[in-house]
Amino acid sequence: MTRVAVGALVVILLVAAATVAVARMRGKSGSRASILLSVVAHWLAAYALWTLAGALGLHWGLLRTYDATWFGALALALGFWQYRTRLRAGPEPALAIFVGGQLAWLLIVGAQNGMFTP
């Protein structure tokens, strides 16, 4: 699954670069397609990095369990919100949503591993 995500990320990054280049040549640097591809690339990269961190945490015994099932739902919901916010309010609030999503996932992983139980 991680290979598929990394492969998809590479393809999306190449398509995003081409989309941005074409948009800039046409004089439209902030096109909806380039914003969408940027948001998708953010969340696919986050998935790949969280999967790597979860696997390493399990291997080293830092985590008892790592279940990334809910990450997909979180990524879809927050990715949609991030895209809409980027269109309406600009890049900074949209990146705040992305960072907030990563912090929320950190809390979910902590809860899965008993961080909040005495």
PEPEFEN-V728582 format. One record per pair of residues at least 6 apart in sequence whose ideal C-beta (glycine too) atoms are under 7 Angstrom apart, sorted by the first residue. I is the first residue (numbers start at 1). GAP is how many residues later the second one is. Records with the same first field share a line. If there is no record, write none. Layout:
I->GAP + GAP
This chain:
2->46 + 49
5->39 + 42 + 43
6->42
8->36
9->32 + 35 + 36 + 39
12->25 + 28 + 29 + 32
13->28
15->22
16->18 + 21 + 22 + 25
19->12 + 14 + 15 + 18
20->14
23->6 + 8 + 11
35->48 + 51 + 52
36->47
39->40 + 43 + 44 + 47
40->39
42->56
43->32 + 36
46->56
47->24 + 28
50->18 + 21 + 55
51->17
54->9 + 12 + 14
57->6 + 9
58->8
63->50
64->49
65->47 + 48
66->43
67->45
70->38
71->34
74->27 + 30 + 31
78->19 + 23
81->16
82->12 + 15 + 16
85->8 + 9 + 12
86->8
110->6
